[in-house]
């Protein structure tokens, strides 16, 4: 139980700015922490779910959802948008220079542009969602995709936190959260299986593209997978 708690705290520290997180690495702990990424998404969603009725007492639904979206970005420190920006910058240079460009802390014009477009499109869908419990599901699913493709794809960086996680992750860290997501969808809202399906298609497309381009993925690409799968899933939620 103590190792599971430490693994969860490690996932919380890696993916959010929430208090209580503490990143640590020892044998199997980082792999185990990846199984808790969906739980981190659940916690982010629960926070929004609890704040929503408080804000609705003072503001209209649209404005409340915009505030909640801003809170969500703050809670995960804008981490995934930084990854999207770096990933896009790497697409507008020669393949041989892409990884160096992605490591550059300065954002390029195209990275900023695509991050802005992704932000606007995601916000547009998010702002129209009335049932915040569906947002909880989406945040869980998108972070599961990060775990899944970290396991499935080769990792192109030779050092860093994600490299350690990749070395330690195993099938159990994928199967258990996947079963939990499917079970949740079946018992809570069967339509969430459709959301999961389209989110996976987007995540798979992104992973395949970068596997073909670079031979694998890295942390920035995982952030891109999270954001683009959320973009699709939020739009699907509006249709179900």
C-alpha positions in Angstrom: 0.0 0.0 0.0 2.8 2.4 0.8 4.4 1.9 -2.6 1.1 2.5 -4.3 0.7 5.8 -2.3 4.2 6.8 -3.3 3.5 5.9 -6.9 0.3 8.0 -6.9 2.1 11.0 -5.3 4.8 10.7 -8.0 2.1 10.8 -10.7 0.5 13.8 -9.0 3.8 15.7 -8.9 4.6 14.9 -12.5 1.3 15.9 -14.0 0.0 18.7 -11.7 1.0 21.5 -9.4 -1.3 20.2 -6.7 0.0 19.9 -3.1 0.7 16.4 -1.9 2.7 15.2 -4.9 6.3 14.1 -4.6 8.3 12.7 -7.5 10.5 9.8 -6.6 12.2 7.0 -8.5 13.2 3.5 -7.5 12.7 0.1 -9.1 9.2 -0.3 -10.4 7.9 2.8 -8.8 7.9 5.0 -11.8 6.2 2.3 -13.9 3.6 1.9 -11.2 3.1 5.6 -11.1 2.0 5.6 -14.7 -1.0 3.4 -13.8 -2.2 6.3 -11.7 -2.3 8.9 -14.5 -6.0 8.4 -15.0 -6.6 8.8 -11.3 -4.8 12.2 -11.5 -7.2 13.1 -14.3 -10.1 12.0 -12.0 -8.9 14.3 -9.3 -8.5 17.3 -11.7 -12.1 16.6 -12.9 -13.4 16.3 -9.4 -12.0 19.6 -8.4 -13.8 21.2 -11.4 -17.0 19.3 -10.6 -17.0 20.7 -7.0 -16.2 24.2 -8.0 -18.8 24.4 -10.7 -22.0 24.7 -8.5 -20.3 27.4 -6.4 -19.6 29.5 -9.4 -23.0 28.9 -11.0 -24.6 30.7 -8.0 -23.0 33.9 -9.3 -22.4 33.5 -13.1 -23.9 32.0 -16.2 -23.0 28.5 -17.4 -20.8 29.7 -20.3 -18.7 32.0 -18.1 -18.4 29.4 -15.4 -17.0 26.8 -17.9 -14.5 29.3 -19.2 -13.3 29.9 -15.6 -13.1 26.1 -15.0 -11.1 25.6 -18.1 -8.6 28.3 -17.0 -8.4 26.6 -13.6 -7.8 23.2 -15.2 -4.8 24.6 -17.2 -3.4 26.2 -14.0 -3.8 22.9 -12.1 -1.6 21.0 -14.5 0.8 24.0 -15.0 0.1 24.4 -18.7 2.4 21.4 -19.1 0.7 19.8 -22.1 0.4 23.0 -24.0 4.1 23.5 -23.6 4.5 20.0 -25.1 2.2 20.8 -28.0 4.1 24.0 -28.8 7.5 22.2 -28.7 6.2 19.3 -30.8 4.8 21.7 -33.5 8.0 23.6 -33.6 9.8 20.4 -34.4 7.6 19.8 -37.4 8.8 23.0 -39.2 12.5 22.2 -39.3 14.4 19.4 -40.9 13.9 16.1 -39.2 17.5 15.9 -38.1 17.1 19.1 -36.1 13.7 18.5 -34.7 14.6 17.0 -31.4 17.1 19.9 -30.7 14.4 22.4 -31.5 11.9 20.6 -29.3 14.3 20.9 -26.4 14.8 24.6 -26.9 13.0 26.5 -24.1 12.0 29.3 -26.4 8.7 28.7 -28.3 8.6 29.3 -32.0 5.9 31.2 -34.0 4.3 28.0 -35.3 4.3 26.4 -31.9 2.6 29.4 -30.3 0.1 29.6 -33.2 -0.9 25.9 -33.0 -1.1 26.0 -29.2 -3.4 29.0 -29.4 -5.6 27.3 -32.0 -5.7 24.1 -29.9 -6.6 26.2 -26.8 -9.4 28.0 -28.6 -10.9 24.9 -30.2 -10.7 23.0 -26.9 -12.2 25.8 -24.9 -15.0 26.3 -27.4 -16.1 22.7 -26.8 -15.4 22.7 -23.1 -17.5 25.9 -22.6 -20.6 24.1 -23.9 -20.4 21.0 -21.7 -23.1 21.2 -19.0 -22.4 17.9 -17.3 -19.0 18.2 -15.6 -19.0 14.5 -14.8 -18.3 13.9 -18.5 -15.3 16.1 -18.2 -14.0 13.9 -15.4 -14.2 10.9 -17.8 -12.4 12.7 -20.6 -9.5 13.8 -18.3 -9.1 10.3 -17.1 -9.1 8.8 -20.6 -6.6 11.3 -22.1 -4.1 10.6 -19.4 -4.6 6.8 -19.8 -3.6 7.3 -23.5 -0.3 8.9 -22.3 0.4 5.7 -20.2 -0.7 3.4 -23.0 1.5 5.0 -25.8 4.4 5.4 -23.4 4.2 1.6 -23.0 3.6 0.8 -26.7 6.0 3.2 -28.5 9.8 3.5 -28.4 11.0 6.5 -26.5 13.4 8.6 -28.5 15.1 10.5 -25.6 17.9 8.9 -23.8 17.4 10.6 -20.4 14.8 12.3 -18.4 11.9 11.3 -16.2 9.8 9.7 -18.9 12.7 7.5 -19.9 12.8 6.0 -16.4 9.0 5.5 -16.5 9.3 3.8 -19.9 11.9 1.4 -18.6 9.7 0.4 -15.6 6.2 0.2 -17.2 4.5 -3.2 -17.8 1.3 -4.6 -19.1 -0.4 -4.6 -15.7 0.0 -0.8 -15.6 -2.0 -0.6 -18.8 -4.6 -3.4 -18.2 -5.8 -2.3 -14.7 -6.6 1.4 -15.6 -8.1 0.3 -18.9 -10.5 -2.1 -17.2 -11.4 0.6 -14.7 -12.2 3.1 -17.5 -14.4 0.6 -19.4 -16.2 -0.5 -16.3 -16.8 3.2 -15.4 -18.2 3.8 -18.9 -20.5 0.8 -18.8 -22.0 1.6 -15.4 -22.1 5.3 -15.6 -22.8 6.2 -19.2 -22.4 3.8 -22.1 -21.9 6.7 -24.5 -18.5 7.2 -22.9 -17.3 4.1 -24.8 -17.9 6.1 -28.0 -15.9 9.0 -26.4 -13.1 6.6 -25.5 -13.1 5.1 -29.0 -12.7 8.4 -30.8 -10.1 9.7 -28.3 -8.1 6.5 -28.9 -8.3 7.0 -32.6 -6.8 10.5 -32.3 -4.1 9.4 -29.9 -3.2 6.4 -32.1 -3.0 8.7 -35.2 -0.6 11.1 -33.4 1.5 8.3 -32.0 1.8 6.6 -35.4 2.7 9.9 -37.2 5.6 10.6 -34.8 6.7 7.0 -34.8 7.1 7.2 -38.5 8.8 10.6 -38.4 11.2 10.1 -35.4 11.0 6.4 -34.7 9.2 7.0 -31.4 7.8 9.5 -29.0 9.0 11.7 -26.2 7.4 13.8 -23.3 6.4 16.6 -25.6 4.6 14.2 -27.9 2.8 12.6 -25.0 1.6 16.0 -24.0 0.4 16.5 -27.5 -1.4 13.2 -27.4 -3.2 14.2 -24.2 -4.3 17.6 -25.6 -5.4 16.4 -29.1 -7.3 13.4 -27.7 -9.1 15.8 -25.3 -9.9 18.1 -28.1 -11.6 15.3 -30.0 -13.3 13.8 -26.9 -14.8 17.2 -25.7 -16.4 17.6 -29.2 -17.7 14.0 -29.1 -19.2 14.7 -25.7 -21.3 17.5 -27.3 -22.7 15.0 -29.8 -23.8 12.2 -27.5 
